[in-house]
Amino acid sequence: MIWSNNQLGAAYYNILTSELFVMDDTYDDGVHFNIAKTLYKQCQPRYVITISGTSDEFLTAIEALVMSEMSSDRNRSGLSSEPQVSLRVMRKREHGFDRCYHRVRCLKLRSEPANANNVERLIFLQGLLNFKSIVMIHALGLLLIYIDQHWNNIALDPSGRPGFVSLSSVTLRDIVMIDDDTYEALNIVHARHHPSLFKCGDAAAKKQSGSLFILLNRCQSRPGAQFLWHVILSKTLRHPTRNIEILNERFEVIEFCLNPDNHSIVENLTSCLKHVYRLTNVILDRYLAQQAKVSDWRRLHKTVSSIIYIADVCEKHCKKVRLFHKIVSNITNEVRYIKYFIEYIVDFGVKRSEHDFIVRANVDSHLDNLHHVRSTLPETLTQMVEKDMKEYLPASVITCKMVYIPNIGYLLAVTGWSPSPADNVDMENLEFKFISNNIRYYKSPTAKELDETIGDILLRINKRESYIMLKLVKYINKHAASIFNAIQLCAELDTLLAFYVVAREYNYVKPNMVDRQIIAIEQGRHPLQEFLTTFVPNDTYSGDEKSLVKILTGPNASGKSTYLKQVALIVFMAHIGCFVPAKSATIGIVTHILTQMTSVDSIALNTSMFLQDMRQINSALYASTPNSIVILDEFGNGTSEVSGLSLLAAVLNNFVERAADCPHIFVATHMHRVMNTLPQSPIIEQQTFEFVTNEDGSVAYLYSLTHGHVARSFAHAGGGHHRTITKIRQFQSGRVENVNVATGYFRADRSGDLAPADVTAISARRPGVGARSLSVVNNGHWRCIPARKRTERPSQRTREIPKNVRSRGCNSAGTRRADRERVGVRMRIRALVCSLALLASSTTTTARTRTTATRGAKYSRPGDEQEPLGGQIRTGVP
């Protein structure tokens, strides 16, 4: 990657497939470098190469990106076994534009015309590359020079040379931008679900799927599972796309498979896809190095045969489905010749050895002659020995045999003598070689004749078979691009068949993808939750004369977060070409799916949850477009209520002020006063989830989305204070029309006359502090008793400390602790009482008024007296 004058040019090389990809000069700001980061995450490189002399900001951003990726990999998998990313900064003086431009002009592709001269090759390259993209040409030349110089280290092949099968362009225009936090928050995919070899095709736990990838992974082949992984994670060219044409092509396949008349065709395709294996440049190098086993050839034969059969099945319906037409067009005559040659040459039936490449009979006449010589060799050797016995050996030789010794050749071994000759006796026409185990070895005239006519027959057979195999491998390598493309298209077909299986099982529907700002989902369902329980579907309408900002309120566990994830997942599934869980859906193309959802806090991240929320909301504000979807789930809970309310109001005001350019905003919050801070706008809509409060104080959730809002949040204490719940229900239903009751509780508490019978127990749990409860002692005073000391005798008295006496003036540590506990308890009592009073008020306080219901508010100033006035609660503090 090279960045110059706000223009980013890039190129990358896939070592496995020997494919080159280039990205034309693209504008990238010099602050965030979002395009560079997106390209990095999309390619997942092993080496990152750039030049010196560029801006320090760009080098710093790339270095930080590489280091963060390495640290995240270690955090996810402990001691990562994957190779680390290497950043190489090349000298600009040695890798200037002129040298890189010349290297690009010398680029030789396997797909270029045969016997083309330099002028024709340059014209061919100009048809593939935009030479006006100066930065891209510079980056491509830099990449090619680095590959030439370091190929031995990159491919671990000292004798090999880099090859370039094809040259393609990659652009980020069609990408739906999704960050890692969104993938985690929506449970789209987890790193442990990567389709590695031992997990390929593992469809276990479909009914208890923890991620969308596991739910959709019904692929029959390993390439199909890997294609699905890349489709979901957007790490290659196959990503959640904004290209409506590509999405419609994928929808065509699913619709075709859902047609009952095509059931037999789907079964045939599924059975063939099971035999499609990966074919990469590394595997082809194994064939070239004669290291391929018979099982490797068998896999290659099955793969080529399967893709040809798939193409034959698709040929009858290629006019209906565009993907079928692409598969058929990639199966050229050369691919069919490869299948024919493998079947004609390789003998899979004979099992000489697992590592042997065996050529069939009647393929090569010279090889057949060698096999004939080898099969008749015992008889030939017997004849030669008989000839030596008659013509050259003395009568004292009783028995002998002809043997072959590598690097020496054929020798006559005399095994029997009668009588045994002396050691220094020479025989005519026989050349003595050596003696071993009382056996004398001679080079006889017939042995010399065998050396010239037969020689090492096994070596000659192996050489001939290797020659035939290399010719076959070279032919396969020449047309490997067509096989690669066909396998990739079959992998896409496998993924779409998996989508079809899920759509058939769970009654998914085809989304209508349009190029306008709209999300209209009728009876949408959460894809990961609907089969775990009885799911209540809900409608979603945003944009296209509907509101763009949805503010959801409601009790805890009423379904707000599930609904937010449901909308985002449906939009995501539509952009990968999958049917969606709904009755009907019309979804406009989105550019970003941005989320702010509370994630798991971790010390290793060295950030608080609030800081993570702020980073996510900053990304949403900066990157969102009118066609983005933004999900905010209880934003601002990581700080005080006033600060959180202010932040949420500021963020929503920023979106609302964009008017028609406002993205799709879905907010779930318990800060109900935020509506008072927002301007009156038709793009804002309040929604809530229906619930029913039973007579015993329990809450029954209906999980049905409706228009409106709730004025408060509440939760009942399990098995706790039913009288408090009853008073809350009375305030909610309007049976208590006067706020004086709540104010009376507050005044009684301020004067110390709060009756113990009115409130019997209040429980509270704070982080780091055990459960504590209030118990009544003499004179109507309260004492906070820890849970482990509730068996303490009630006769014990707690001395009431005047308010003007500071804790540090007391000598007793226990007294100081009791004082602090009592003050904290009184603060919680007052907050609860004033909250009840707010529930009964008919008029809400303005945004500028500080109410006593604020969480953690302190009432220590004399001016904090509160009086009911006109149904409001007014404070004495400005």
N, C-alpha and C positions, 0 to 999 in steps of 0.2 A: 504494500500500500504506500502511495505517495500523496502527500497533501501539499498543494501549492496554490496560493492566491484564492483561498476558499473553494478550491476545486479538488475533489478526491478522485483519484484513479486507482484502480485495483485490478489484480489478476490472481487467480489461484489455480493450482494443479492438483488433480486427484490422482494420487499414486496408484490406487487400486485399479482404476479404469483407464488411466493414461489420457484423461480428458483435460483440456484447458478451458478456463472460463475467464472472461474479461468483463469489467464494468466500465462503461463510458464515463467520462468526466461528469461528476455529479457535485452539485453545490453542497458544501458541508460547513457549518459555521465554525469559527475558530474558538469557540468557548466550550461547547458540550461535545462536539464531534459525534452526534447521534448516528449519522450514516456509517461512520467507521465502526462504531460499536455494534450496530445492527449487522453489518457485513461480517464482522468477526464472529458474532454469535451464530450467524447463519452457516458459516463455513466450518467452524470448529477446527482451526488449523493446527498442525503440528509445528510448523515454522512460520514466524511472522518476519517479513523482510521489508526494510525500508532503507532510506539513505540519510546520511548526515546532511547538515545544512538546512534542514527544514525547521519549522518553528519549534521552540522548546515546549510549547503547550501541547502540540501534537505528539511529540515523543513521550512526554509525561503521561498523556492520556492513554497511549498505546501500552506503555509499560505498566500503568496501573491496571489496565484491563487484563493484561496477561497475568499479573500477580494475583488479582482478585479471582480470576478463573481457576488458577492453580490452588489457591487457598480454599475456595469453595468445593473443589473436587476432594481435597483432603478432609474437609469437614464432613462431607456426605459419606465417604467410604473409609474413613480412618486413614490407614496407610494406603494410598492410592497405588494401584498396580498399573495405571495408565501412564504412558510417557508424558513427561512434562512439556509444556509449550516453550519453545526457544525463540527469543527475540534477537534478530540479527540486524545491526545497523551498518550498512556498507558505506565505504567512503565515496563521497560524491565526485571527487576528482577522478577516481578510477572507474566510476560508473555513471558518467555523464550521459546526457540525452543522446548525443551522436552515436556513442558506442551501443547503447540500448536500442536505438532506432535501427542500426545496422544489424543487430542480432535478430530483431523482429523480421526484417526483410529476408533473413536466411532461415527463417522457420520452415521446417519441412513436416508436413502432415501426411499421415498414411492415407487419408482420404483425397489427397490432391491427385490431379490427372497424371497418369503414367507417362513417362518420357517427356515431361514438360521442361522447357528451357527456363532460364532465369526470368525472362520477360513474362512468360505465361504464368510462372509461379507467382510473380509479384501481382499480376492482375487477379489471380485467384485469391491471394491474401487480401487485396483491396476489396474484394467482394465480401470478405468475412469481417474485416476490421475497419473501424473508422479512424483513419490516420489523422484526422483533425483533432481527435482527442489526445492532445499532447501528453497529458499526465498519465493517461491510461497506457499509451505506447511506451512511455518511460517505465512504468511499473511492470508491464509485460516483458520488456527487454531485461529489466533487472531480475525478474523471476527466472527467465531462461538462462541468463548467465550464471545465476546461483545454482540452478539445477545442473548445468554443465560442469561446474567446478566441484560440486559436492555430491554428485550422484552416487558415488561409492558409499558414502555415509548415510545418504537418505534411503537408498533401496537395499543396502547391505548386499550388493551384487558387484564385486570388483571388476568382473569381466563384462558386465552388461552396459548398455547404453540407454539413455532415456528415449522413450517413444511417445509420440503425440498422435492420438487417434483422431481427435476432432477438436474444433474450436467453437465455443458457444458464448453467447452473451448472457449476462445476468443483470437484472435490474431490480431495484427495491420498490418500484412503483406499485406492484401488485400485492405487496406484503401487508397483512393485517398485523400491526405492531402489538406485541404482547410481551410483557416483562416476566421475569422469573417469579416475582411475588404473586402475580396473577395466576400463573400456572399452579403455584402451591395453594393459593387461597381457594381456587375453584376445584381443586383435586382433579386436574386434568391428567397429570402424569406424574409419576415418581421415578427417581433414578433407579430404584431397585427393580423396576418393571422393564428395564431395557431388554430388547429381544436378543439376548446373547444365545450362544449355541445351546446351553443346557436349559434355557427357558423358552426356546422357540416353540411356538404353537401351544404353549401352556395356557389353557382356557379355564383352569381351576378357579374357583371362587367367583364365577360370573354372577351368581346370585348375591354375593356379598362383596361386590366390587368396591374397592377403595379408590379407584381412579377411573376416569373416562377411557383411558387407554385399555385397561383390562376389560372394560365392558365391550368395547368395540373390537378387540383383538380376537376375531374368529378366523384368522388367516390360516390357509393350509400350507403355505410355504414360508421358509425363512425370509426370502426377499420380500414377500408380502408383508410380513410382520415388521421388517425394517422400513418398508415404504410407509406403513401406517405410523411408525414412530417418527419418521421425518415429517410426515404430513402434519402431525399434531404439534411437534416441537419447533417447526419452522427452522430447522438447522440446515436444510439444503434448498435446492430450487423447488422442491415440492413442499409447499407451505400453505397455511391458511391464506387463501388468495382472495383478492378483490376482483379478479377477472370473472365476470359473469359468464362468459363463454366457456371457460374451463369448468365452472361449477355446473352449468347446464349439461356439459358432456358427462360429468359424473352422475348427475341425476338421471340421465338417459339410461345408463347401465342399471341403476337400481330399479327404475320403472320397468325396464325390460325383464329383469329377473323376477319382479313381483307378479308379472303376468302368469297366471296358471298354465297357459298354453306353452310356456317356455320352460316348464319345470324339468323336462328331460335334458334340455340343453344346459341348464344350470348344473345339473348333476354331472354331466360329462365334463364341463369345464372345471368343476370342483375336483373331480378325480384326477384330472391331468395336472392341475396346479400342485398336487402333492409331490410330484416328481420334478419340479422345477427347483434347481439348486443355484447357488451363487456362482458366477463366473467373473473373475477379476483378472487384472493384468498379472497379479502375483501367481495366480493359479496357472495362467498360460506360461509364465516363466518356469514353473515346475515341469511342464510338459517339454519345454525347450531344453531344459537341463537334464532330461531323461530321468527325472526323479519321480515321475507320476506312477502311481500304482495302477493295477488293473481296476481297482475300485474307483479311482479317479476317472479313468476312461469310461467306466460304466455310468458314472454320474453325468459326465458330459454327454454321453449318448442319450441317456434318459431326458436330460434337459432339452437338448436339441429336438429330440423326437416329440416331447411334450409340447413345446412351443409351436412346432409345425402342426401337430394335431389340433391345438387350440386355434391356430390360424385357419385351419380347414373348417372347424366348427363355426368360427366367426364369419367366414366368407359368405355364408348364405344370408347373413343378417347385417352385413357391413353398411348397407344403405340406411338402416334404421338407427344404428348406434355408431357414432363417430369413433369411439375408442376401438371398436371392432375393425373399422377401416384402417386405423393406424397399425394395429397388430398385423393385419393381412399385408399391408404395404411394406412392412419391415421384414417379412419372410420372403426373401429374394430367392432366386434360383441357386445362388451360391450357398445359402443356408441349407437348402435341400440337398445340394451336392455334398455338403459336410456330413449330413446324416447318412447319405449313401456311402461315402468313402469310409466312415467309421464302421459301418456295418459290413462293408466289403473287405476291409483290411484287418480290423482287429478281431481276433478270435477269443470271444469271451467264454467259450465252452471248455477249452483246454486249460487245465490248471497246472501249469508247470511250476510257477512260483507267484507269490502275490506281487512281487516287484517286477516281473518279466512282462515285456510287451511282446505279444505273440501275434505274428502275421498269419492270416489264413493261407491255406494252400491255393494254388492256381492264381495268386495275385501277381507274383513276380517269378518269371521263368528261371532267372539266375538263382534266386533263393530256393526255388523248388529243387534245382540241381544240387545245391549244397545240402539240402535236407536229404536228398537221395544218397549222396555220397556218405553222409553221416550214418544213415540207416544201414548201408552196406559195408561200413568200415570194418566190422569184425571179420566178415568173410574176406575182405581185401587183405587185412593183416595176416590172416591164416595162409592165404596164398603166397604172400611175400615171405613168410617164414619157411614154408615148404621149399620155395625157390632157393633161399639161402642154405637150407640143409643139403640140398642136392649139389649146388654149385660151389659154395664157398666155405662150408664148415667141414672140419675133419671128422673122421669116423668116431673119434673119442667123444664127440658131443652127442649126448643122448636126447636131452630136451632143451628147448629154447622158446622164446616168445618175443613178439614185437611190442614195444611200449612207446608212449609219447611223454616227453618231459618238457615242460615249458622252457623257453629260451635255449633249449638244446636241440629239440626236435625228436624225430623217431630214432630209437636205438634198439639193437638186437641184444636181448638179455639171455645169456646162456645160463640155464639153471641146473643142468645135469651133465656131469663128466664121468667118463669111465675109461681109463684112470684119470685122476685129476692132473692137469698139466702143471709145470713149474710156473713160478710167478713171473719170470722174465721171458717167457716163450711168446714170440710174435707169430700171428697167423696171417697168411697172405690174403690180400684184398679186404682185410678187416682192420679198422683203426680202433685201437683200445682207448676207452674213455676213462673208466674208473671201475672199482670193485666195491660192492656194498653187500654185506651179509652173505659173503661167499658167492655172490652172483656177479659175473663179469659182463660189462656193458660195452658193446662195440657199435661203431658206425659202419654198417654194411652198405654195399651198393644199392640194395633195395631200400634201405632206410633213407639214403640220399634221394632216391627216386620218389619216395613218399613225401619227403620234405618239399620237393619241387611241385608235385602234382596235387597233394592234399593239404599239407601243412596243418596249422591249428584250425581245424574245421569249425569248432565252436566259436572261436574268435571271428572267423569269416562270416558265420551266420549272424552273430550279434551285430557286426558292422553293417551287414546288409539290412537287417531289421531296423537298426538305428537310422540308416539312410532313408528307409521308407517312412519311418515314423517322423523324422525331421521334415520331410516333404509334406506330410499330412499336417503337422503342427504349423508350418509356415503358411499353408493354405488357410488353416483355421484362423491364424493370427491376422492374416490379410483381410479377412472378412469378419473380424471380431466385433467391429462396431455395430454391424447389423444384429449380431447375437446379443450384444449388450443392450441395445435399444429394445429388442424383442423381450428380453428378460425383464427389463424395467417396466415395459407396458404390461406384461403379464403380472408383475408385482402390483401395479396399480389396479389391474382387474381383480386380483386376489383381495386387495383392500376393499374394493367396492362390493365384492361379493360378501365380505364380512359385514359391511354396512347393510346390505340387503338382508342378511340373516337377523341382525338386530332389529331392523325396521319391521320385519315380518313377525318376530316374536313379541315385540312390545308395541305394535300398532303405531309406528311413526308415520308421519306424512311428509310430503315434499314441500319444502319452503319455496315461496315465490320470491326470487331475488330481483330487486329493482334498484335502479340507480337514483334514488331520492331518499330524503331523510324521513324514514318511517320504520317503526317496529310495531307490527300488529299481530299479536299472538292470541289465538282463541283457545282457551282451556289448555294452557301450557302446563307441563309437568317437569319435575326435576328428574333427569335421567338416572341419577344415582340413588335416589330416595324412593321412587315410586313403587319399586317392587319390594321394599323393606317393610312397608306399612300401607294401610289404606290411605291413599294420597288424594288430596282435594285439589283439583286443577283450578287455575286462576287465569284471568285474561290480562293482557298487557297491551296498551295502546299508547304510543309515543310518537310525536311528530305528525306531519300531514294533517294540519289543523287540530291536532290534539296537543295536550300539554307536553312539554319537554322535561320539566323538572318534577319528579315524583318524590314527595316527602312522606315516608311511611312512619307511623307511630303505632304503638300498641304495647301490650304487656310483654314481659319476657316470655320466651318460648312460644310465642304466638305464631311464628313462622316467617318473621321478617328476613332474617339472614338466608334462610332456605329459598325464599322467593327471589332475593337479589341474585343468588348464585344460579337459580333456575333461568332467569332472563339471560344472564351472561353466557351460560352454557348453551342455551338454545341458539343464541347468535353465533357462538363459536362453532357449533356443529354445522350450522348452515354454511359457514365459510370454509369448511373442509370438504364440502360436497356430500354431507350426510343428511339423511332425513332427520326430522326433529320430533320430539315427544309433544305433540299438540294435536288439536282437531284441525286447525288451519293456521298458517303463518305466512305473513308477508314481511320480509326483512329487507331493509335497505342496506346497501354496501357500507360497511364501517371501515374506518382507517385504523382505529385503536380500540382495544379493550383494556381499560384502565380501572384498577381497583384500589381501594383503601380498605383493607380488612385487617383486623387484629391478628397478628401472627404469633407464633410461639416465641416468647422472650428467651434469649440466650446470652450468656455471659461471653461466649466466644465471638459474638458479633460486635461487642464493645459499643453497643448502642441500646438505648432504652426503647421500649415499645412506642412511646410518644415520638421519639426521634424518627423511628421507622415510619410511623404514620405521617409525619411531616414530610419525609422524603417522598412518600408515595403521593401525597396530595400536591406536592410541588411538581412532580412529574405529570400529574393529571392536568394541572393548570397550564403547564408549559407546552405539553405535547398534544393536548386535545384539539380536535377540529370539529366543525359542525357535524361531521359524520362519525364521531366517536361515541362510545358508550362508557360512562363513568359510574362506578359503583362505590358508594360511600356507606360503610357499615359502622355506625356509632362513632363517628369521627369526633375527637375532642375528649373522649373518656379518659385519656391518659394524663390529664391535667385537671386543674380546678374547674368547677362548673362555670364560673364567670369567664375564665380564659377559654374553655372549650366552646362555650356558647358564642363568644366573640369570634373565634377562629372559624367555626362552622358558618356563622352569618356572613363573615367576610368572603369565604369561599363561594357560598351560594350566590351572594350578591355579584361576585365577579362573573359567574356563569349567567345569571339573569340579565346582567347589563349587556351581554352579547346579543340579546334578542333573538333574531332569526338564526344567528350563527351559534346559538347555544347547542352543545351536544346533548345527547340523551343522558339525563342525570337521574339516578335512582339512589335515594338517601334513606337510610333507616336510622332513627335517632330517638332518644328519650328526652331531648331538650325541646320541650313543646313550645317554649317561649320564642324559639327561633322565627316563628311566623310573624311575630310582632316587629322583627327587625328587617323583614324582607319587603320590598315594594309590592304594591298590588299589580299583578301581571297575569295575563291569561295563560302564560306558559307554566305557571306553578299550580300544582294540584296536590291536595292533601289526601292521603289514603291511610286506611287502618285495617286491621284484621278483627273480625267479629269474635266475640267471646261471651260467655254467659257465666254470671256469678251465682252459684248455688246458695241455698238458704243456710247451709252450714259454713259458709265463708270460702269454700273452695271455688276454683275457677275452671270452667270447661272451655277449651279452645275449639273454635269452629274452623280455623285456618282458611277462612273465606275472605278475600280481599274486597273491600268496599270503599266508597268515597266518604271522606270525613276524617276526623281526628279524635284523639282522646286528650283530655285535659291534664292527665297525670299518668305516672307509672306506679304500679304497686305490685307487691308480692306478699302472699300470706305465709306466715310461719307455720311450718308443718307441725300440727299438734300443739300449737302455742295459744296465743291470746285471741280467743274468739270474740271477746267483747270489743277489742280494738277493731277487728275486721267488721263487726256489726256497725260500729260507728262510721267506719269508712263507707260502708254500703248505704247507710242512712244519709250521709253527706252527698253521696253520688245520686241517690234517688230523689233528693230534694225534700225529704221528710223533716230535716232540720233546716228551718228557714232563717234562723238567726245566728249570726256569728258570735253572739255573746257567750255561748256555751264554751266554745274553744278559747275565747279570750278569758273567760273565768278560770279555766285551767291554768292559763299562763299567769294570771295575776296571783292565783293561789300559790303557784310555785315560787313566784318572786317574793311573796310575803312569808314563805315557809309553812303555809297552812294546807299544802296539798295532801288530801286524804289518801291513806294507803288503800282504801277499798276501791278507789276509782281506777287505779292502774295497778295491777298485781305483779306483773313481770314484764320486763323488756329485755330482749336478748340482742346482743351485738357482737360481732366478730370483726376484729381488725387484723391486718397482716402482721404476723409476728406475735400476736397476743392471743391467749387462749380465750375460750368462751367465758363471758362474765354475765352475771345477772344481778338485778336489783332486789334487795330484800328489805323488809320493813323492820325498823327498830323503834324503841320508845320515843315518844314525843313527835311522832310523825316524820322523823328524819329518815334519810335513806343512806344506805351503805352499799358499796360495790363489793361483792364477795366473789373471789375467783371460784371457778368450777370445782377445783380440788378441795375447797374449804367450805362447801355448802353444808356440811354436817356441823358447822360451828354453832354453839349455843346461841339462841336468839336473845338471851338476857344480856349479852355483851353490849356495851354502849359505845357509841362513837362520839367523841367530843366534837362539837360543832365549832369550827374555826371561823372567826369573823373574816369578812371579805378583805378588810384592810390589813390583815396580818399575812405577811408573805411566808411561803413554805420554808424559805431558807432561815427564817428566824426561829424555827422549831428545832428542838434538840432531838426529838424522836423521829427516826427514819420512817417508822411505821405510820406515825401521825401525818408526816408529809405525804407519804404515798396515799393514805386514805383521803387526804385533802384533795390531791390531784385527781383521784378516781371520782370523788364526789362532784368536783367541778365538771369533769368530762361527762358524767352521767346527766347532770342538770342541763348541760348544753344539748345533749341528745333529746332529753325530754322536751325542751323548749322547741327544738327543731321539729319534733314530731307533732306537738300541739299546734304550732303555727302552720305546719303543712295541712293539718286537718282544717284549719281556718281558711286556708287558701282554697281548698276544695269546695267549700261552701260559698265562697265569694262569687258573685254574679258578674263582676267586672274584673278583667285581668289588669294587672299593673303594667305600666309602660316600661319600655326597655331601659329608661334612664333611672327608674326607681329601684333602689336596693331593698329587696324583700327579706323578711326574716326567715323565709324558708330556704335561703341559700345554704348549701351544704357546708357545714363547718363554721357557720356564722357565730360570732362571739357577742354576748350581750353583757358588757362590762362597764359601759359608759352610762352615766346617769341620764343622758339625753335620749336613750334608746327606748323610752316609754312608747307603747303602741296602743292606739285607740281605734276602735271600729268607726269608720266614717264612710257612709254611703256604700256599704257593702265592700269597701276596700280596706286593706291594711296599710297604713302609712307609717313610715319610720320617721324618727326625729333626726336621723342623720341624712344630710343631703347626698 
